[in-house]
């Protein structure tokens, strides 16, 4: 037989060898990733965690030493002062301030109108105004200015009368909440 036929026959009857492909490579890659993750976890658990705990303990010791240098009387005074500052802040947060609605009132008031009396009530957000002007037309312009203002929720005219060529009036203006807060 020619030698090339024998080679061909031996190839046909030889046992098959498994080919290594994607599954084995993927498994090796996954094992490598798992090993890296375990090494990082062990490093954090046995190296970085004790380091952080030691830093925390050192800082706690420094705080305790510093606290011992301050007398109990000074600590109590500081606590009282802090409490007073906190209470004052809470009061000021709820405090009504007139400096916001007075510029607003100046802005919307007609030049021919002057107010003789003003009473503000913060709970109802109202300003009761007593004023005078030269005519009912000017009073109507003033009321229109209140109506067009974004800061006014509503207004109510409670009284108006003509006295000696002057119109005296009383009006209650309900303002938006933003004008009464700091």
Backbone as CSV, one residue per row, in Angstrom:
resi,resn,N_x,N_y,N_z,CA_x,CA_y,CA_z,C_x,C_y,C_z
1,UNK,0.821,-1.174,0.000,0.000,0.000,0.000,0.866,1.238,0.000
2,UNK,0.349,2.169,-0.664,1.116,3.422,-0.679,1.046,4.083,0.703
3,UNK,2.084,4.799,1.065,2.157,5.380,2.409,1.075,6.428,2.690
4,UNK,0.637,7.067,1.685,-0.388,8.098,1.936,-1.723,7.488,2.308
5,UNK,-2.012,6.268,1.855,-3.267,5.646,2.228,-3.243,5.153,3.673
6,UNK,-2.087,4.719,4.135,-1.979,4.238,5.487,-2.178,5.396,6.482
7,UNK,-1.637,6.516,6.147,-1.815,7.700,6.982,-3.286,8.079,7.073
8,UNK,-3.936,7.995,5.975,-5.335,8.363,5.908,-6.164,7.388,6.742
9,UNK,-5.846,6.127,6.702,-6.581,5.124,7.463,-6.334,5.274,8.957
10,UNK,-5.103,5.595,9.335,-4.814,5.736,10.758,-5.520,6.960,11.337
11,UNK,-5.715,7.935,10.501,-6.442,9.120,10.967,-7.925,8.816,11.137
12,UNK,-8.450,7.946,10.285,-9.864,7.639,10.370,-10.191,6.799,11.602
13,UNK,-9.292,5.910,12.022,-9.587,5.009,13.115,-8.956,5.399,14.445
14,UNK,-8.284,6.505,14.489,-7.671,6.926,15.760,-8.750,7.532,16.666
15,UNK,-8.603,7.392,18.000,-9.623,7.941,18.905,-9.631,9.477,18.831
16,UNK,-10.805,10.055,18.994,-10.951,11.525,18.917,-10.414,12.171,20.180
17,UNK,-9.728,13.290,19.998,-9.256,14.061,21.132,-10.205,15.248,21.322
18,UNK,-10.618,15.494,22.571,-11.552,16.610,22.781,-10.857,17.948,22.497
19,UNK,-11.590,18.844,21.922,-11.046,20.180,21.630,-11.398,21.110,22.780
20,UNK,-10.426,21.914,23.169,-10.709,22.891,24.229,-11.216,24.148,23.553
21,UNK,-12.302,24.680,24.064,-12.919,25.849,23.449,-13.403,26.814,24.504
22,UNK,-14.508,27.414,24.261,-15.072,28.465,25.119,-15.407,27.999,26.530
23,UNK,-16.004,26.872,26.745,-16.390,26.508,28.106,-15.205,26.450,29.075
24,UNK,-14.096,25.890,28.663,-12.947,25.779,29.548,-12.339,27.154,29.784
25,UNK,-12.237,27.951,28.769,-11.676,29.298,28.917,-12.555,30.167,29.818
26,UNK,-13.846,30.044,29.652,-14.777,30.803,30.491,-14.661,30.367,31.947
27,UNK,-14.506,29.064,32.187,-14.356,28.562,33.536,-13.060,29.063,34.170
28,UNK,-11.993,29.067,33.446,-10.702,29.553,33.961,-10.791,31.050,34.248
29,UNK,-11.416,31.794,33.370,-11.585,33.233,33.573,-12.428,33.513,34.814
30,UNK,-13.509,32.752,34.985,-14.368,32.918,36.164,-13.611,32.587,37.442
31,UNK,-12.809,31.533,37.408,-12.008,31.183,38.583,-11.004,32.289,38.907
32,UNK,-10.412,32.885,37.883,-9.450,33.969,38.105,-10.163,35.171,38.743
33,UNK,-11.353,35.519,38.247,-12.105,36.623,38.831,-12.496,36.324,40.275
34,UNK,-12.893,35.100,40.551,-13.254,34.708,41.905,-12.043,34.807,42.833
35,UNK,-10.904,34.369,42.356,-9.685,34.438,43.174,-9.308,35.890,43.465
36,UNK,-9.426,36.751,42.470,-9.117,38.174,42.671,-10.088,38.781,43.682
37,UNK,-11.373,38.475,43.549,-12.373,39.010,44.480,-12.111,38.521,45.900
38,UNK,-11.731,37.240,46.059,-11.434,36.715,47.390,-10.198,37.366,47.995
39,UNK,-9.197,37.627,47.178,-7.985,38.290,47.669,-8.316,39.720,48.117
40,UNK,-9.117,40.422,47.340,-9.509,41.799,47.712,-10.344,41.775,48.991
41,UNK,-11.277,40.852,49.103,-12.107,40.753,50.304,-11.249,40.456,51.534
42,UNK,-10.337,39.518,51.389,-9.464,39.178,52.515,-8.591,40.372,52.892
43,UNK,-8.114,41.114,51.905,-7.305,42.302,52.190,-8.103,43.351,52.943
44,UNK,-9.345,43.565,52.537,-10.194,44.537,53.242,-10.537,44.048,54.645
45,UNK,-10.832,42.753,54.772,-11.255,42.208,56.056,-10.115,42.163,57.068
46,UNK,-8.942,41.737,56.631,-7.836,41.534,57.574,-6.822,42.677,57.575
47,UNK,-6.929,43.577,56.622,-5.968,44.680,56.579,-6.599,46.043,56.812
48,UNK,-7.577,46.396,55.999,-8.136,47.750,56.045,-9.102,47.933,57.215
49,UNK,-9.901,46.923,57.530,-10.856,47.030,58.641,-10.131,47.251,59.971
50,UNK,-9.100,46.462,60.306,-8.382,46.747,61.561,-7.716,48.130,61.556
51,UNK,-7.237,48.560,60.405,-6.630,49.890,60.313,-7.664,50.976,60.632
52,UNK,-8.869,50.869,60.052,-9.925,51.851,60.320,-10.366,51.798,61.781
53,UNK,-10.502,50.607,62.347,-10.895,50.493,63.749,-9.848,51.120,64.665
54,UNK,-8.567,50.967,64.328,-7.512,51.579,65.122,-7.587,53.102,65.016
55,UNK,-7.850,53.625,63.837,-7.981,55.074,63.657,-9.161,55.613,64.462
56,UNK,-10.275,54.900,64.451,-11.463,55.318,65.207,-11.156,55.313,66.702
57,UNK,-10.493,54.262,67.168,-10.146,54.179,68.588,-9.198,55.309,68.985
58,UNK,-8.215,55.627,68.134,-7.295,56.731,68.421,-8.028,58.062,68.492
59,UNK,-8.951,58.279,67.570,-9.725,59.527,67.563,-10.625,59.611,68.793
60,UNK,-11.240,58.494,69.184,-12.056,58.481,70.398,-11.212,58.804,71.627
61,UNK,-9.994,58.267,71.684,-9.103,58.577,72.813,-8.765,60.059,72.854
62,UNK,-8.495,60.641,71.688,-8.180,62.072,71.635,-9.372,62.907,72.098
63,UNK,-10.576,62.522,71.687,-11.788,63.248,72.093,-11.988,63.135,73.602
64,UNK,-11.782,61.939,74.149,-11.940,61.754,75.598,-10.910,62.569,76.373
65,UNK,-9.662,62.606,75.888,-8.632,63.406,76.556,-8.984,64.886,76.491
66,UNK,-9.489,65.326,75.352,-9.878,66.729,75.205,-11.062,67.061,76.106
67,UNK,-12.010,66.142,76.211,-13.174,66.363,77.075,-12.754,66.453,78.540
68,UNK,-11.710,65.738,78.928,-11.245,65.791,80.310,-10.557,67.111,80.625
69,UNK,-10.034,67.792,79.606,-9.364,69.071,79.855,-10.370,70.192,80.110
70,UNK,-11.620,70.015,79.681,-12.664,71.026,79.886,-13.443,70.644,81.135
71,UNK,-13.612,71.601,82.025,-14.293,71.310,83.288,-15.784,71.069,83.052
72,UNK,-16.398,70.376,84.016,-17.831,70.084,83.923,-18.645,71.377,83.903
73,UNK,-18.202,72.377,84.656,-18.920,73.651,84.696,-18.908,74.331,83.323
74,UNK,-17.760,74.301,82.667,-17.675,74.893,81.322,-18.515,74.114,80.320
75,UNK,-18.544,72.805,80.452,-19.371,71.995,79.564,-20.846,72.333,79.739
76,UNK,-21.271,72.502,80.997,-22.667,72.851,81.261,-22.992,74.245,80.742
77,UNK,-22.060,75.184,80.879,-22.273,76.531,80.352,-22.388,76.501,78.827
78,UNK,-21.542,75.711,78.189,-21.608,75.586,76.731,-22.932,74.971,76.299
79,UNK,-23.370,73.967,77.032,-24.641,73.320,76.706,-25.805,74.294,76.867
80,UNK,-25.801,75.093,77.950,-26.848,76.101,78.133,-26.817,77.142,77.018
81,UNK,-25.616,77.591,76.663,-25.482,78.589,75.603,-25.986,78.035,74.265
82,UNK,-25.602,76.800,73.957,-26.060,76.178,72.714,-27.581,76.048,72.707
83,UNK,-28.153,75.684,73.839,-29.611,75.561,73.942,-30.278,76.913,73.709
84,UNK,-29.708,77.966,74.286,-30.267,79.307,74.088,-30.183,79.737,72.629
85,UNK,-29.056,79.455,71.989,-28.894,79.813,70.572,-29.901,79.053,69.715
86,UNK,-30.087,77.784,70.007,-31.046,76.975,69.249,-32.470,77.477,69.446
87,UNK,-32.834,77.829,70.684,-34.166,78.368,70.948,-34.362,79.705,70.236
88,UNK,-33.345,80.544,70.268,-33.425,81.831,69.585,-33.597,81.645,68.077
89,UNK,-32.893,80.691,67.515,-33.031,80.413,66.081,-34.458,79.969,65.762
90,UNK,-35.017,79.105,66.599,-36.401,78.649,66.377,-37.384,79.812,66.474
91,UNK,-37.175,80.696,67.422,-38.062,81.856,67.558,-37.946,82.762,66.343
92,UNK,-36.723,83.013,65.902,-36.531,83.901,64.752,-37.056,83.290,63.459
93,UNK,-37.003,81.968,63.349,-37.562,81.324,62.154,-39.068,81.541,62.058
94,UNK,-39.732,81.638,63.200,-41.180,81.830,63.215,-41.574,83.295,63.370
95,UNK,-40.602,84.149,63.542,-40.875,85.559,63.827,-41.393,86.287,62.590
96,UNK,-42.357,87.140,62.825,-42.898,87.967,61.751,-42.020,89.194,61.635
97,UNK,-41.669,89.528,60.436,-40.803,90.676,60.238,-41.512,91.693,59.372
98,UNK,-41.556,92.912,59.852,-42.281,93.963,59.138,-41.472,94.525,57.981
99,UNK,-40.195,94.294,57.971,-39.368,94.899,56.932,-39.664,94.341,55.546
100,UNK,-40.403,93.260,55.448,-40.767,92.735,54.132,-42.048,93.365,53.604
101,UNK,-43.051,93.536,54.456,-44.301,94.047,53.900,-44.355,95.568,53.861
102,UNK,-43.487,96.251,54.593,-43.467,97.713,54.481,-42.939,98.176,53.115
103,UNK,-41.843,97.619,52.579,-41.452,97.991,51.215,-42.515,97.622,50.174
104,UNK,-43.181,96.481,50.391,-44.274,96.107,49.492,-45.365,97.170,49.525
105,UNK,-45.747,97.605,50.720,-46.797,98.610,50.865,-46.386,99.924,50.204
106,UNK,-45.138,100.271,50.350,-44.637,101.492,49.710,-44.697,101.369,48.192
107,UNK,-44.415,100.183,47.680,-44.396,99.959,46.235,-45.795,100.060,45.619
108,UNK,-46.815,99.541,46.299,-48.153,99.503,45.703,-49.019,100.703,46.065
109,UNK,-48.544,101.561,46.945,-49.371,102.700,47.365,-49.329,103.814,46.323
110,UNK,-50.513,104.290,45.979,-50.661,105.404,45.045,-50.077,106.671,45.680
111,UNK,-49.498,107.538,44.860,-48.859,108.748,45.378,-49.860,109.711,46.018
112,UNK,-51.117,109.609,45.654,-52.131,110.501,46.212,-52.807,109.908,47.448
113,UNK,-52.388,108.726,47.871,-52.971,108.052,49.024,-51.959,108.110,50.168
114,UNK,-52.459,108.384,51.371,-51.601,108.244,52.546,-52.384,107.533,53.626
115,UNK,-51.646,106.722,54.354,-52.273,105.907,55.387,-52.046,106.570,56.735
116,UNK,-53.097,106.594,57.530,-53.010,107.206,58.850,-52.831,106.182,59.961
117,UNK,-53.169,104.938,59.665,-53.070,103.901,60.686,-52.882,102.556,60.013
118,UNK,-52.057,101.702,60.639,-51.835,100.358,60.110,-51.770,99.387,61.280
119,UNK,-52.495,98.290,61.156,-52.454,97.230,62.152,-52.207,95.922,61.415
120,UNK,-51.158,95.214,61.828,-50.817,93.943,61.181,-51.105,92.794,62.130
121,UNK,-51.679,91.725,61.592,-51.941,90.511,62.348,-51.266,89.364,61.612
122,UNK,-50.250,88.782,62.246,-49.455,87.769,61.543,-50.194,86.441,61.381
123,UNK,-51.023,86.049,62.356,-51.711,84.763,62.241,-52.659,84.739,61.044
124,UNK,-53.369,85.840,60.823,-54.287,85.891,59.687,-53.638,86.485,58.446
125,UNK,-52.403,86.957,58.577,-51.645,87.577,57.479,-52.365,88.810,56.936
126,UNK,-53.006,89.584,57.802,-53.763,90.749,57.360,-53.110,92.035,57.820
127,UNK,-53.334,93.067,57.032,-52.956,94.428,57.390,-54.224,95.261,57.289
128,UNK,-54.601,95.871,58.394,-55.756,96.774,58.388,-55.202,98.188,58.204
129,UNK,-55.663,98.853,57.166,-55.159,100.183,56.824,-56.286,101.207,56.894
130,UNK,-56.017,102.309,57.552,-56.896,103.479,57.500,-56.144,104.510,56.673
131,UNK,-56.815,105.086,55.695,-56.132,106.035,54.837,-57.035,107.123,54.322
132,UNK,-56.394,108.052,53.614,-57.128,109.152,52.992,-56.563,109.381,51.600
133,UNK,-57.440,109.888,50.740,-57.041,110.223,49.388,-57.895,111.389,48.908
134,UNK,-57.599,111.885,47.692,-58.300,113.082,47.213,-59.635,112.774,46.539
135,UNK,-59.827,111.514,46.039,-61.084,111.216,45.342,-61.351,109.716,45.352
136,UNK,-62.577,109.378,44.975,-62.927,107.967,44.856,-62.199,107.323,43.681
137,UNK,-61.870,108.101,42.674,-61.122,107.577,41.532,-59.740,107.109,41.978
138,UNK,-59.081,107.890,42.807,-57.770,107.494,43.328,-57.903,106.270,44.227
139,UNK,-58.978,106.227,45.016,-59.219,105.048,45.851,-59.402,103.804,44.981
140,UNK,-60.127,103.930,43.891,-60.318,102.806,42.965,-58.981,102.376,42.361
141,UNK,-58.115,103.347,42.022,-56.788,103.008,41.498,-55.960,102.259,42.541
142,UNK,-56.076,102.689,43.792,-55.350,102.005,44.867,-55.841,100.578,45.032
143,UNK,-57.137,100.383,45.014,-57.691,99.032,45.141,-57.288,98.161,43.958
144,UNK,-57.221,98.756,42.761,-56.767,98.018,41.583,-55.297,97.606,41.747
145,UNK,-54.490,98.466,42.341,-53.083,98.118,42.585,-52.983,96.934,43.547
146,UNK,-53.845,96.908,44.570,-53.878,95.755,45.467,-54.289,94.492,44.711
147,UNK,-55.267,94.630,43.847,-55.785,93.473,43.102,-54.723,92.893,42.172
148,UNK,-53.929,93.737,41.544,-52.929,93.286,40.567,-51.641,92.780,41.219
149,UNK,-51.458,93.051,42.481,-50.227,92.658,43.157,-50.207,91.155,43.425
150,UNK,-49.058,90.533,43.199,-48.909,89.102,43.449,-48.808,88.794,44.943
151,UNK,-48.426,89.776,45.728,-48.262,89.569,47.160,-49.595,89.618,47.917
152,UNK,-50.653,90.093,47.261,-51.956,90.230,47.919,-52.822,89.023,47.556
153,UNK,-53.321,88.363,48.585,-54.235,87.246,48.362,-55.649,87.771,48.092
154,UNK,-56.093,88.734,48.922,-57.398,89.380,48.714,-57.427,90.652,49.561
155,UNK,-58.400,91.491,49.293,-58.584,92.704,50.091,-60.076,92.944,50.277
156,UNK,-60.390,93.656,51.362,-61.789,93.975,51.683,-61.821,95.435,52.113
157,UNK,-62.629,96.229,51.421,-62.801,97.619,51.852,-63.966,97.629,52.833
158,UNK,-63.711,98.109,54.043,-64.725,98.045,55.093,-65.466,99.356,55.283
159,UNK,-64.858,100.495,54.854,-65.509,101.782,55.077,-64.900,102.798,54.133
160,UNK,-65.734,103.700,53.657,-65.243,104.855,52.903,-66.284,105.972,53.034
161,UNK,-65.784,107.198,53.173,-66.693,108.345,53.287,-65.968,109.604,52.845
162,UNK,-66.731,110.515,52.320,-66.217,111.787,51.835,-66.314,112.812,52.956
163,UNK,-65.179,113.409,53.351,-65.119,114.429,54.404,-64.245,115.581,53.915
164,UNK,-64.802,116.749,53.794,-64.076,117.960,53.439,-63.153,117.760,52.229
165,UNK,-63.699,117.315,51.111,-62.972,117.088,49.861,-61.901,116.004,49.982
166,UNK,-61.961,115.159,50.986,-61.046,114.028,51.159,-61.886,112.775,51.343
167,UNK,-61.396,111.677,50.806,-62.069,110.394,50.973,-61.299,109.607,52.037
168,UNK,-61.949,109.339,53.136,-61.358,108.502,54.181,-61.849,107.070,53.961
169,UNK,-60.961,106.126,54.136,-61.345,104.727,53.886,-60.610,103.813,54.858
170,UNK,-61.159,102.604,54.970,-60.551,101.528,55.743,-60.555,100.293,54.854
171,UNK,-59.414,99.614,54.803,-59.298,98.418,53.967,-58.474,97.373,54.724
172,UNK,-58.879,96.120,54.558,-58.116,95.002,55.105,-57.490,94.250,53.931
173,UNK,-56.181,94.065,54.004,-55.445,93.387,52.935,-54.885,92.087,53.499
174,UNK,-55.212,90.964,52.856,-54.674,89.669,53.254,-53.490,89.376,52.331
175,UNK,-52.325,89.201,52.944,-51.088,89.032,52.183,-50.707,87.565,52.078
176,UNK,-49.824,87.266,51.155,-49.280,85.913,51.008,-48.371,85.612,52.198
177,UNK,-48.230,84.354,52.581,-47.414,83.997,53.760,-45.948,84.397,53.629
178,UNK,-45.428,84.452,52.436,-44.002,84.748,52.251,-43.624,86.141,52.750
179,UNK,-44.568,87.069,52.811,-44.249,88.403,53.282,-44.127,88.477,54.799
180,UNK,-44.559,87.437,55.505,-44.514,87.473,56.951,-43.378,86.639,57.530
181,UNK,-42.620,85.968,56.708,-41.532,85.127,57.203,-40.199,85.748,56.843
182,UNK,-39.156,85.350,57.602,-37.803,85.835,57.318,-37.311,85.312,55.992
